[in-house]
Amino acid sequence: MSAFLGPIHYWMYDKIRMQEELLQRFARKAEEAGWLDTANDFVYDENRPLEVIIDEANIHGWLSNWIESVEKRYAELTVKILEGHEERLDDLKIIAYDFGTEQAAAADSTAALCYKRIEDCTLNGMPCDGVNIVTDKSEDHFSWEQRFDVHGIYWTKAGGKAEHYYQLRNQLIAGILSQTTFTLAMPKPNEYALCPA
Protein backbone atom coordinates (compact mmCIF):
# COMPACT_ATOMS: atom_id res chain seq x y z
CA MET A 1 0.00 0.00 0.00
CA SER A 2 1.21 3.48 -0.82
CA ALA A 3 2.50 5.67 1.97
CA PHE A 4 0.55 8.52 0.37
CA LEU A 5 -2.87 6.89 0.60
CA GLY A 6 -4.81 7.36 3.82
CA PRO A 7 -8.22 6.30 5.12
CA ILE A 8 -9.90 9.36 3.61
CA HIS A 9 -8.82 8.35 0.11
CA TYR A 10 -10.25 4.84 0.51
CA TRP A 11 -13.43 6.37 1.95
CA MET A 12 -13.79 8.62 -1.10
CA TYR A 13 -13.11 5.69 -3.43
CA ASP A 14 -15.87 3.67 -1.75
CA LYS A 15 -18.30 6.61 -2.06
CA ILE A 16 -17.51 6.99 -5.75
CA ARG A 17 -18.03 3.27 -6.31
CA MET A 18 -21.42 3.50 -4.58
CA GLN A 19 -22.46 6.16 -7.10
CA GLU A 20 -21.07 4.04 -9.94
CA GLU A 21 -23.09 1.04 -8.75
CA LEU A 22 -26.34 3.04 -8.65
CA LEU A 23 -25.60 4.38 -12.14
CA GLN A 24 -25.02 0.81 -13.37
CA ARG A 25 -28.37 -0.29 -11.95
CA PHE A 26 -30.13 2.55 -13.78
CA ALA A 27 -28.28 1.53 -16.96
CA ARG A 28 -29.32 -2.13 -16.62
CA LYS A 29 -32.95 -1.13 -16.06
CA ALA A 30 -32.85 1.18 -19.10
CA GLU A 31 -31.62 -1.64 -21.33
CA GLU A 32 -33.89 -4.36 -19.86
CA ALA A 33 -36.97 -2.14 -20.15
CA GLY A 34 -36.06 -1.08 -23.68
CA TRP A 35 -35.74 2.57 -22.73
CA LEU A 36 -32.28 2.72 -24.31
CA ASP A 37 -30.66 0.40 -26.86
CA THR A 38 -27.42 0.61 -24.92
CA ALA A 39 -26.20 2.44 -21.84
CA ASN A 40 -22.56 1.37 -22.13
CA ASP A 41 -21.34 4.92 -22.77
CA PHE A 42 -22.46 5.93 -19.28
CA VAL A 43 -21.00 2.97 -17.37
CA TYR A 44 -17.48 2.83 -15.94
CA ASP A 45 -16.96 -0.50 -14.21
CA GLU A 46 -13.82 -0.27 -12.09
CA ASN A 47 -13.30 -2.55 -9.10
CA ARG A 48 -9.54 -2.82 -8.84
CA PRO A 49 -7.92 -1.77 -5.54
CA LEU A 50 -7.38 1.96 -5.22
CA GLU A 51 -3.61 1.66 -4.84
CA VAL A 52 -3.44 -0.08 -8.24
CA ILE A 53 -5.30 2.55 -10.24
CA ILE A 54 -4.76 5.92 -8.54
CA ASP A 55 -2.33 8.52 -9.84
CA GLU A 56 -0.17 8.93 -6.73
CA ALA A 57 1.42 12.09 -8.12
CA ASN A 58 -2.01 13.75 -8.08
CA ILE A 59 -4.26 11.91 -5.64
CA HIS A 60 -6.60 14.83 -5.00
CA GLY A 61 -6.94 15.70 -8.67
CA TRP A 62 -7.49 12.07 -9.64
CA LEU A 63 -10.31 11.64 -7.11
CA SER A 64 -11.84 15.00 -8.07
CA ASN A 65 -11.83 14.05 -11.75
CA TRP A 66 -13.53 10.74 -11.05
CA ILE A 67 -16.18 12.45 -8.91
CA GLU A 68 -16.86 14.89 -11.73
CA SER A 69 -17.03 12.01 -14.21
CA VAL A 70 -19.51 9.92 -12.23
CA GLU A 71 -21.69 12.94 -11.42
CA LYS A 72 -21.76 13.89 -15.11
CA ARG A 73 -22.52 10.37 -16.38
CA TYR A 74 -25.16 9.80 -13.69
CA ALA A 75 -26.95 13.00 -14.69
CA GLU A 76 -26.64 12.38 -18.43
CA LEU A 77 -27.92 8.80 -18.18
CA THR A 78 -30.85 9.72 -15.97
CA VAL A 79 -31.83 12.70 -18.13
CA LYS A 80 -31.66 10.46 -21.22
CA ILE A 81 -33.89 7.86 -19.54
CA LEU A 82 -36.44 10.49 -18.49
CA GLU A 83 -36.46 12.39 -21.79
CA GLY A 84 -40.11 12.49 -22.82
CA HIS A 85 -40.92 9.90 -20.14
CA GLU A 86 -40.81 11.54 -16.73
CA GLU A 87 -43.00 8.74 -15.37
CA ARG A 88 -39.88 6.53 -15.43
CA LEU A 89 -38.63 8.48 -12.45
CA ASP A 90 -40.86 6.30 -10.27
CA ASP A 91 -38.98 3.18 -11.41
CA LEU A 92 -35.64 4.85 -10.76
CA LYS A 93 -36.79 5.88 -7.28
CA ILE A 94 -37.54 2.23 -6.49
CA ILE A 95 -34.07 1.22 -7.68
CA ALA A 96 -32.48 3.97 -5.54
CA TYR A 97 -34.52 2.96 -2.48
CA ASP A 98 -33.71 -0.73 -2.91
CA PHE A 99 -30.02 0.06 -3.29
CA GLY A 100 -30.25 2.13 -0.10
CA THR A 101 -31.77 -0.82 1.78
CA GLU A 102 -28.73 -2.89 0.82
CA GLN A 103 -26.56 -0.26 2.52
CA ALA A 104 -28.93 0.20 5.47
CA ALA A 105 -27.76 1.55 8.80
CA ALA A 106 -28.12 -0.91 11.67
CA ALA A 107 -31.53 -0.96 13.35
CA ASP A 108 -30.09 0.27 16.66
CA SER A 109 -28.15 3.17 15.09
CA THR A 110 -28.16 6.57 16.78
CA ALA A 111 -28.93 9.62 14.68
CA ALA A 112 -25.18 10.32 14.40
CA LEU A 113 -24.49 6.79 13.14
CA CYS A 114 -27.30 7.15 10.61
CA TYR A 115 -25.72 10.36 9.33
CA LYS A 116 -22.34 8.64 9.08
CA ARG A 117 -23.88 5.84 7.05
CA ILE A 118 -25.54 8.36 4.72
CA GLU A 119 -22.19 10.11 4.28
CA ASP A 120 -20.49 6.77 3.60
CA CYS A 121 -22.91 6.09 0.74
CA THR A 122 -23.32 9.48 -0.95
CA LEU A 123 -21.09 11.91 -2.81
CA ASN A 124 -20.84 15.59 -1.95
CA GLY A 125 -17.71 16.62 -3.75
CA MET A 126 -14.40 16.34 -1.92
CA PRO A 127 -14.25 16.69 1.89
CA CYS A 128 -12.29 19.94 1.53
CA ASP A 129 -15.28 21.42 -0.33
CA GLY A 130 -17.18 21.56 2.97
CA VAL A 131 -20.57 21.03 1.34
CA ASN A 132 -22.34 19.73 4.46
CA ILE A 133 -22.04 21.49 7.81
CA VAL A 134 -23.40 19.79 10.92
CA THR A 135 -25.70 22.16 12.81
CA ASP A 136 -26.97 20.00 15.69
CA LYS A 137 -26.46 16.50 17.01
CA SER A 138 -27.71 14.33 19.83
CA GLU A 139 -28.65 10.68 20.34
CA ASP A 140 -32.06 11.12 18.76
CA HIS A 141 -31.57 14.11 16.44
CA PHE A 142 -29.00 15.13 13.85
CA SER A 143 -29.17 18.07 11.49
CA TRP A 144 -26.97 19.58 8.82
CA GLU A 145 -26.97 22.28 6.19
CA GLN A 146 -25.97 21.84 2.58
CA ARG A 147 -24.05 25.06 2.00
CA PHE A 148 -24.12 24.83 -1.79
CA ASP A 149 -25.29 22.53 -4.55
CA VAL A 150 -22.51 20.48 -6.17
CA HIS A 151 -24.92 18.25 -8.11
CA GLY A 152 -27.47 20.42 -9.91
CA ILE A 153 -25.04 21.85 -12.43
CA TYR A 154 -24.54 18.43 -14.02
CA TRP A 155 -28.30 17.96 -14.40
CA THR A 156 -28.95 21.37 -15.91
CA LYS A 157 -25.99 20.96 -18.31
CA ALA A 158 -27.49 17.63 -19.39
CA GLY A 159 -30.82 19.35 -20.08
CA GLY A 160 -32.57 17.93 -17.02
CA LYS A 161 -33.89 19.06 -13.66
CA ALA A 162 -31.72 19.24 -10.55
CA GLU A 163 -34.79 18.36 -8.47
CA HIS A 164 -34.72 14.87 -9.97
CA TYR A 165 -31.28 14.30 -8.49
CA TYR A 166 -32.56 15.18 -5.03
CA GLN A 167 -35.70 13.08 -5.37
CA LEU A 168 -33.55 10.06 -6.20
CA ARG A 169 -31.08 10.86 -3.45
CA ASN A 170 -33.88 11.16 -0.89
CA GLN A 171 -35.09 7.70 -1.88
CA LEU A 172 -31.58 6.31 -1.49
CA ILE A 173 -31.40 7.86 1.98
CA ALA A 174 -34.85 6.51 2.87
CA GLY A 175 -33.53 3.06 2.01
CA ILE A 176 -30.43 3.59 4.15
CA LEU A 177 -32.68 4.56 7.08
CA SER A 178 -35.23 1.79 6.45
CA GLN A 179 -34.13 -0.43 9.36
CA THR A 180 -33.78 2.44 11.85
CA THR A 181 -36.19 4.58 13.84
CA PHE A 182 -35.19 7.72 11.91
CA THR A 183 -36.52 9.53 8.87
CA LEU A 184 -35.10 12.36 6.81
CA ALA A 185 -36.80 15.74 7.14
CA MET A 186 -36.17 19.04 5.33
CA PRO A 187 -37.32 21.83 7.66
CA LYS A 188 -36.09 24.48 5.18
CA PRO A 189 -34.46 24.44 1.75
CA ASN A 190 -30.91 23.04 2.00
CA GLU A 191 -31.46 22.04 5.64
CA TYR A 192 -31.77 18.39 6.62
CA ALA A 193 -32.56 16.59 9.84
CA LEU A 194 -32.75 13.02 11.05
CA CYS A 195 -35.71 12.73 13.37
CA PRO A 196 -37.42 9.81 15.14
CA ALA A 197 -40.08 8.28 12.90
C-alpha positions as CSV (number, residue, x, y, z in Angstrom):
1,M,0.0,0.0,0.0
2,S,1.2,3.5,-0.8
3,A,2.5,5.7,2.0
4,F,0.6,8.5,0.4
5,L,-2.9,6.9,0.6
6,G,-4.8,7.4,3.8
7,P,-8.2,6.3,5.1
8,I,-9.9,9.4,3.6
9,H,-8.8,8.3,0.1
10,Y,-10.2,4.8,0.5
11,W,-13.4,6.4,2.0
12,M,-13.8,8.6,-1.1
13,Y,-13.1,5.7,-3.4
14,D,-15.9,3.7,-1.8
15,K,-18.3,6.6,-2.1
16,I,-17.5,7.0,-5.7
17,R,-18.0,3.3,-6.3
18,M,-21.4,3.5,-4.6
19,Q,-22.5,6.2,-7.1
20,E,-21.1,4.0,-9.9
21,E,-23.1,1.0,-8.8
22,L,-26.3,3.0,-8.6
23,L,-25.6,4.4,-12.1
24,Q,-25.0,0.8,-13.4
25,R,-28.4,-0.3,-11.9
26,F,-30.1,2.5,-13.8
27,A,-28.3,1.5,-17.0
28,R,-29.3,-2.1,-16.6
29,K,-33.0,-1.1,-16.1
30,A,-32.8,1.2,-19.1
31,E,-31.6,-1.6,-21.3
32,E,-33.9,-4.4,-19.9
33,A,-37.0,-2.1,-20.1
34,G,-36.1,-1.1,-23.7
35,W,-35.7,2.6,-22.7
36,L,-32.3,2.7,-24.3
37,D,-30.7,0.4,-26.9
38,T,-27.4,0.6,-24.9
39,A,-26.2,2.4,-21.8
40,N,-22.6,1.4,-22.1
41,D,-21.3,4.9,-22.8
42,F,-22.5,5.9,-19.3
43,V,-21.0,3.0,-17.4
44,Y,-17.5,2.8,-15.9
45,D,-17.0,-0.5,-14.2
46,E,-13.8,-0.3,-12.1
47,N,-13.3,-2.6,-9.1
48,R,-9.5,-2.8,-8.8
49,P,-7.9,-1.8,-5.5
50,L,-7.4,2.0,-5.2
51,E,-3.6,1.7,-4.8
52,V,-3.4,-0.1,-8.2
53,I,-5.3,2.6,-10.2
54,I,-4.8,5.9,-8.5
55,D,-2.3,8.5,-9.8
56,E,-0.2,8.9,-6.7
57,A,1.4,12.1,-8.1
58,N,-2.0,13.8,-8.1
59,I,-4.3,11.9,-5.6
60,H,-6.6,14.8,-5.0
61,G,-6.9,15.7,-8.7
62,W,-7.5,12.1,-9.6
63,L,-10.3,11.6,-7.1
64,S,-11.8,15.0,-8.1
65,N,-11.8,14.0,-11.7
66,W,-13.5,10.7,-11.0
67,I,-16.2,12.4,-8.9
68,E,-16.9,14.9,-11.7
69,S,-17.0,12.0,-14.2
70,V,-19.5,9.9,-12.2
71,E,-21.7,12.9,-11.4
72,K,-21.8,13.9,-15.1
73,R,-22.5,10.4,-16.4
74,Y,-25.2,9.8,-13.7
75,A,-27.0,13.0,-14.7
76,E,-26.6,12.4,-18.4
77,L,-27.9,8.8,-18.2
78,T,-30.9,9.7,-16.0
79,V,-31.8,12.7,-18.1
80,K,-31.7,10.5,-21.2
81,I,-33.9,7.9,-19.5
82,L,-36.4,10.5,-18.5
83,E,-36.5,12.4,-21.8
84,G,-40.1,12.5,-22.8
85,H,-40.9,9.9,-20.1
86,E,-40.8,11.5,-16.7
87,E,-43.0,8.7,-15.4
88,R,-39.9,6.5,-15.4
89,L,-38.6,8.5,-12.5
90,D,-40.9,6.3,-10.3
91,D,-39.0,3.2,-11.4
92,L,-35.6,4.8,-10.8
93,K,-36.8,5.9,-7.3
94,I,-37.5,2.2,-6.5
95,I,-34.1,1.2,-7.7
96,A,-32.5,4.0,-5.5
97,Y,-34.5,3.0,-2.5
98,D,-33.7,-0.7,-2.9
99,F,-30.0,0.1,-3.3
100,G,-30.3,2.1,-0.1
101,T,-31.8,-0.8,1.8
102,E,-28.7,-2.9,0.8
103,Q,-26.6,-0.3,2.5
104,A,-28.9,0.2,5.5
105,A,-27.8,1.5,8.8
106,A,-28.1,-0.9,11.7
107,A,-31.5,-1.0,13.4
108,D,-30.1,0.3,16.7
109,S,-28.2,3.2,15.1
110,T,-28.2,6.6,16.8
111,A,-28.9,9.6,14.7
112,A,-25.2,10.3,14.4
113,L,-24.5,6.8,13.1
114,C,-27.3,7.1,10.6
115,Y,-25.7,10.4,9.3
116,K,-22.3,8.6,9.1
117,R,-23.9,5.8,7.1
118,I,-25.5,8.4,4.7
119,E,-22.2,10.1,4.3
120,D,-20.5,6.8,3.6
121,C,-22.9,6.1,0.7
122,T,-23.3,9.5,-1.0
123,L,-21.1,11.9,-2.8
124,N,-20.8,15.6,-1.9
125,G,-17.7,16.6,-3.7
126,M,-14.4,16.3,-1.9
127,P,-14.3,16.7,1.9
128,C,-12.3,19.9,1.5
129,D,-15.3,21.4,-0.3
130,G,-17.2,21.6,3.0
131,V,-20.6,21.0,1.3
132,N,-22.3,19.7,4.5
133,I,-22.0,21.5,7.8
134,V,-23.4,19.8,10.9
135,T,-25.7,22.2,12.8
136,D,-27.0,20.0,15.7
137,K,-26.5,16.5,17.0
138,S,-27.7,14.3,19.8
139,E,-28.7,10.7,20.3
140,D,-32.1,11.1,18.8
141,H,-31.6,14.1,16.4
142,F,-29.0,15.1,13.9
143,S,-29.2,18.1,11.5
144,W,-27.0,19.6,8.8
145,E,-27.0,22.3,6.2
146,Q,-26.0,21.8,2.6
147,R,-24.0,25.1,2.0
148,F,-24.1,24.8,-1.8
149,D,-25.3,22.5,-4.6
150,V,-22.5,20.5,-6.2
151,H,-24.9,18.2,-8.1
152,G,-27.5,20.4,-9.9
153,I,-25.0,21.9,-12.4
154,Y,-24.5,18.4,-14.0
155,W,-28.3,18.0,-14.4
156,T,-29.0,21.4,-15.9
157,K,-26.0,21.0,-18.3
158,A,-27.5,17.6,-19.4
159,G,-30.8,19.3,-20.1
160,G,-32.6,17.9,-17.0
161,K,-33.9,19.1,-13.7
162,A,-31.7,19.2,-10.6
163,E,-34.8,18.4,-8.5
164,H,-34.7,14.9,-10.0
165,Y,-31.3,14.3,-8.5
166,Y,-32.6,15.2,-5.0
167,Q,-35.7,13.1,-5.4
168,L,-33.5,10.1,-6.2
169,R,-31.1,10.9,-3.4
170,N,-33.9,11.2,-0.9
171,Q,-35.1,7.7,-1.9
172,L,-31.6,6.3,-1.5
173,I,-31.4,7.9,2.0
174,A,-34.8,6.5,2.9
175,G,-33.5,3.1,2.0
176,I,-30.4,3.6,4.2
177,L,-32.7,4.6,7.1
178,S,-35.2,1.8,6.5
179,Q,-34.1,-0.4,9.4
180,T,-33.8,2.4,11.8
181,T,-36.2,4.6,13.8
182,F,-35.2,7.7,11.9
183,T,-36.5,9.5,8.9
184,L,-35.1,12.4,6.8
185,A,-36.8,15.7,7.1
186,M,-36.2,19.0,5.3
187,P,-37.3,21.8,7.7
188,K,-36.1,24.5,5.2
189,P,-34.5,24.4,1.7
190,N,-30.9,23.0,2.0
191,E,-31.5,22.0,5.6
192,Y,-31.8,18.4,6.6
193,A,-32.6,16.6,9.8
194,L,-32.8,13.0,11.0
195,C,-35.7,12.7,13.4
196,P,-37.4,9.8,15.1
197,A,-40.1,8.3,12.9
